Structure formats: C-alpha cells, structure tokens
Amino acid sequence: MSGHSKWSTIKRKKGAADAKRGKIFTKLIKELTIAAREGGGDPSGNPRLRLAIDNAKAANMPADNIERAIKKATGELEGTTISELTYEGYGPGGVAILVEVATDNKNRTVAEVRHLFSKHGGNMGESGSVAWMFEKKGIVTLPKQGKSEEDILEVALNAGAEDMRIEDEFYEIQTDIESFETVRKALVDEELKTENASLQWIAKNTVNIGGENAEKLLKLIESLEDSDDIQNVYSNADFDEEFVQQQS
C-alpha cells in the first residue's frame, strides 16, 4: 500500500482532493449512472449502486441529484451513454500508471489522456502493458472519530480486513475483493462514518521516486485527475519521504 498511501497523504497535504476542485459530484454521478445501468436501479439488489449511493451521500450530494442520475441510467429520464475504459502508460521515472475513465466520447478522452501523458513526461502504453503490476483491493477510508485505533483495527480485522494504515487524521483499511462489503458493513454497523469506500487498483510492488521526477509525476497525476472524464488514477510510485514532507 506504500505508493497508494503516500499519494493519499500528498493529496491531503496539498488540499488537492477532488472535492476541493469541484470535481467530485461529476465523478460520483458517472459512477451512479454506470452502476444503475449495469445492475438496475434498486440498490437492495445492486451492491455497486448501493456503494455509489453511500459515497454520494458521504460527499453531501443532494438526494435529487442521486435520484436523477439513477433515472437517467434506467431510462426513466433522457441521458447520455457513458462508457468505462482503462488506459495504461508510464510516467516520469518509469512508474506504471493506470487510468480509469467514464466518458460519453471515447475519441475525445483518449486524445486528452495521450496529450496529458506527453505534456508531463510520460507516454501511453498498449493494453496490458502495466495492468499486470496491479491487483484490485477494497479500500475504506475513514476519519478518526472517537474510537481508539485498537478498536477500529479489531472491527476491521474481525470482518476480514487485510491491513490498516494510520495517518494523523484518518485510517485507511485494505481488504480483498470478497471481504470488502463485509468490512464496510461492519464499520457502518459500529456507526463509524466512512469518507470513501471503493475497489481500487493497488500496486503489487512500488518504485521509489523523488526529486524532479516526483515533481513531474505529481503534475501528471493531478492533471489526469482534474479531467471530468477520468474517474481514478493509480501508479506504482513510492514517493520518498523527503518529497512527501515538501508538499506540506
């Protein structure tokens, strides 16, 4: 989790979370739309939609926005067709990058992604070129809230979590795919507020990066995440401690 965790830390220190840029609602609406289109508009029978609704509520999205996104996906309201795609490539320092997108215009999006890679010292790769370096895991992030680290860790591990990382203001819990929903529900049952819960690509091994390459990589990742079409960006970078501290 090292590279993933340090990127989370950098984002918090820089105040560069999606919510700060006004992007989070756009990304959440796309996830709601895709989840409802693929699994139906009833969250009780659609785990992906139930999770998307919970994350939207955690971000304080109005109920009308959530309902409208679901109705567009199920055909009750007119809406555009959103496609999910994954692009792969390499960033400065040779780090591997996975980019998940949700778009209504594939040609526009691939051109933008290719441009951003090139602009910031990276290059796009063929399908499968870096995906093998990652594995999908469940990640639940929650702020510190009353209970001790030991209590939260006990709840998470008893529910099947693999690991928990502790930062100054938040906990990040990792699970395998099969245990993800069980762990998330166990935390909710303990009345713990989650900041975000999702399935994410986590690097199997990381590449240490610092200095100029780290600066360039940071700009590349931020530029990608700033695009309305891009849902998530993952890398196997392990930003060195000196660089992480410089971002505060």
C-alpha positions in Angstrom: 0.0 0.0 0.0 3.0 2.3 0.2 2.7 4.2 -3.0 -1.0 4.4 -2.8 -0.9 5.6 0.8 1.8 8.3 0.2 -0.2 9.7 -2.7 -3.2 9.9 -0.4 -1.0 11.8 2.1 0.3 14.2 -0.5 -3.3 14.9 -1.7 -4.4 15.8 1.8 -1.4 18.0 2.5 -1.7 19.9 -0.8 -5.5 20.2 -0.4 -5.9 18.7 -3.8 -8.7 16.3 -3.1 -11.4 16.2 -5.8 -13.9 18.0 -3.6 -11.6 21.0 -3.5 -11.7 21.2 -7.3 -15.5 20.8 -7.6 -15.0 17.6 -9.5 -16.3 15.0 -7.1 -20.0 15.3 -8.0 -19.3 14.8 -11.7 -17.3 11.6 -10.9 -19.9 10.3 -8.5 -22.8 10.9 -10.9 -21.0 8.9 -13.6 -20.5 6.1 -11.1 -24.1 6.2 -10.1 -25.1 6.1 -13.8 -22.9 3.2 -14.7 -23.9 1.2 -11.6 -27.6 1.7 -12.2 -27.3 0.9 -15.9 -25.4 -2.3 -15.4 -27.2 -3.7 -12.3 -30.6 -1.9 -12.2 -31.9 1.0 -10.2 -32.7 -0.9 -7.0 -29.8 -0.6 -4.6 -31.0 -3.5 -2.5 -30.2 -5.9 -5.3 -27.3 -3.9 -6.8 -24.2 -3.7 -4.5 -22.3 -1.4 -6.8 -25.2 1.1 -6.8 -25.6 0.8 -3.1 -22.0 1.7 -2.6 -22.2 4.6 -5.1 -25.2 6.0 -3.3 -23.4 5.7 0.1 -20.3 7.5 -1.3 -22.6 10.2 -2.8 -24.3 10.8 0.5 -20.9 10.9 2.3 -20.0 13.7 -0.1 -23.2 15.5 0.7 -24.7 15.1 -2.7 -28.4 16.2 -2.7 -30.9 13.3 -2.9 -32.4 14.8 -6.1 -29.1 14.6 -7.9 -28.7 10.9 -6.9 -32.3 10.1 -8.0 -31.9 11.9 -11.3 -28.7 10.1 -12.1 -30.3 6.7 -11.5 -33.4 7.6 -13.5 -31.2 8.6 -16.5 -29.4 5.3 -16.3 -32.6 3.2 -16.2 -34.3 5.2 -19.0 -36.9 7.0 -16.9 -35.2 10.2 -17.9 -33.2 11.0 -21.1 -29.5 10.7 -20.6 -26.2 10.1 -22.5 -24.4 6.8 -22.8 -21.4 6.5 -20.5 -18.6 4.0 -21.3 -16.0 2.7 -18.9 -12.4 2.3 -20.2 -8.9 1.8 -18.8 -5.8 3.3 -20.2 -2.2 2.3 -19.3 1.1 4.0 -19.6 4.3 5.2 -18.0 5.1 8.3 -16.1 8.4 10.1 -15.3 10.9 7.8 -13.6 9.4 4.8 -15.4 6.5 4.4 -13.0 3.4 2.5 -14.2 0.1 4.3 -14.4 -3.5 3.0 -14.7 -6.2 5.5 -15.7 -9.9 4.6 -15.3 -12.3 6.8 -17.3 -16.0 7.2 -17.7 -16.9 9.1 -20.9 -19.6 9.8 -23.4 -16.9 10.4 -26.1 -14.1 7.9 -26.4 -12.2 9.8 -29.1 -12.1 13.0 -27.1 -11.0 11.2 -23.9 -8.2 9.1 -25.4 -6.8 12.2 -27.1 -6.8 14.1 -23.9 -5.2 11.3 -21.9 -2.5 10.9 -24.5 -1.9 14.7 -24.5 -1.5 14.8 -20.7 0.9 11.9 -20.6 3.1 13.5 -23.3 2.9 17.0 -21.8 4.2 15.8 -18.4 7.0 13.5 -19.5 5.1 10.2 -19.8 3.7 8.0 -22.6 0.7 5.8 -23.1 1.2 2.1 -23.5 -0.6 -0.8 -25.0 -3.5 -2.6 -23.3 -2.0 -4.9 -20.7 1.4 -3.2 -20.6 1.2 -2.3 -16.9 -2.1 -3.8 -15.6 -0.3 -6.9 -14.5 1.6 -4.8 -12.0 -1.6 -4.1 -10.0 -4.2 -6.1 -8.1 -7.7 -4.9 -7.2 -8.4 -4.4 -3.5 -11.1 -2.8 -1.4 -10.1 0.5 0.3 -12.1 2.1 3.1 -11.0 5.5 4.3 -12.5 6.9 7.5 -11.6 9.9 9.7 -10.6 9.4 13.3 -13.8 9.6 15.2 -14.0 8.8 18.9 -12.9 5.1 18.9 -9.3 4.1 19.5 -7.1 2.7 16.8 -7.2 -0.7 18.5 -11.0 -0.8 18.5 -11.2 0.1 14.8 -8.5 -2.3 13.9 -10.3 -5.1 15.8 -13.5 -4.4 14.0 -11.8 -4.3 10.6 -9.7 -7.5 11.1 -12.6 -9.5 12.6 -14.6 -8.6 9.5 -11.8 -9.9 7.2 -9.6 -6.8 6.5 -6.0 -7.4 5.4 -4.3 -4.3 6.7 -4.9 -0.8 8.2 -2.7 2.2 7.8 -2.9 5.1 10.3 -2.3 8.7 9.4 -2.6 11.8 11.5 -6.3 12.4 10.8 -7.6 9.2 9.1 -7.4 5.4 8.8 -7.1 3.5 5.5 -8.3 -0.1 5.6 -7.4 -2.6 2.9 -9.4 -5.7 2.1 -9.6 -8.4 -0.6 -12.5 -8.1 -3.1 -14.5 -10.8 -1.4 -14.3 -9.2 2.1 -14.8 -5.6 1.0 -18.5 -5.3 1.6 -18.4 -7.3 4.8 -15.7 -5.0 6.2 -17.5 -1.9 5.1 -20.8 -3.0 6.6 -19.0 -3.9 9.9 -17.7 -0.4 10.2 -21.1 1.1 9.4 -22.7 -1.1 12.0 -20.3 0.4 14.5 -21.7 3.8 13.5 -18.3 4.8 12.0 -18.5 7.4 9.3 -16.5 6.4 6.2 -15.0 9.1 4.0 -14.8 6.8 1.0 -15.1 3.1 0.2 -14.2 1.7 -3.2 -12.5 -1.0 -5.2 -9.1 0.3 -6.3 -6.0 -1.0 -8.2 -3.1 -1.3 -5.8 0.5 -1.8 -7.0 2.0 -5.2 -6.2 5.4 -3.6 -6.0 6.4 0.0 -5.9 9.1 2.2 -7.5 10.8 4.8 -5.3 10.7 8.2 -6.8 11.8 11.7 -5.6 13.2 15.0 -6.8 12.5 16.2 -10.3 10.8 13.0 -11.4 8.5 13.1 -8.4 7.5 16.7 -9.3 6.8 15.8 -12.9 4.8 12.7 -11.8 2.8 14.7 -9.4 1.8 17.2 -12.1 0.9 14.4 -14.4 -1.4 12.7 -11.9 -3.0 16.0 -10.8 -3.7 16.9 -14.5 -5.2 13.5 -15.1 -7.4 13.6 -12.0 -8.5 17.1 -12.9 -10.3 15.8 -16.1 -14.0 15.3 -15.9 -13.7 12.1 -17.9 -11.2 10.5 -15.6 -12.5 8.6 -12.6 -9.4 7.3 -11.0 -5.6 7.3 -11.5 -3.3 4.7 -10.0 0.5 4.4 -10.0 3.2 2.2 -8.5 5.2 5.2 -7.4 6.5 5.3 -3.8 7.2 8.9 -3.2 10.2 9.3 -1.0 9.7 10.8 2.5 11.6 14.0 1.7 9.3 14.7 -1.2 6.2 14.0 0.8 7.3 16.4 3.5 8.0 19.1 1.0 4.3 19.0 -0.1 3.0 20.1 3.3 
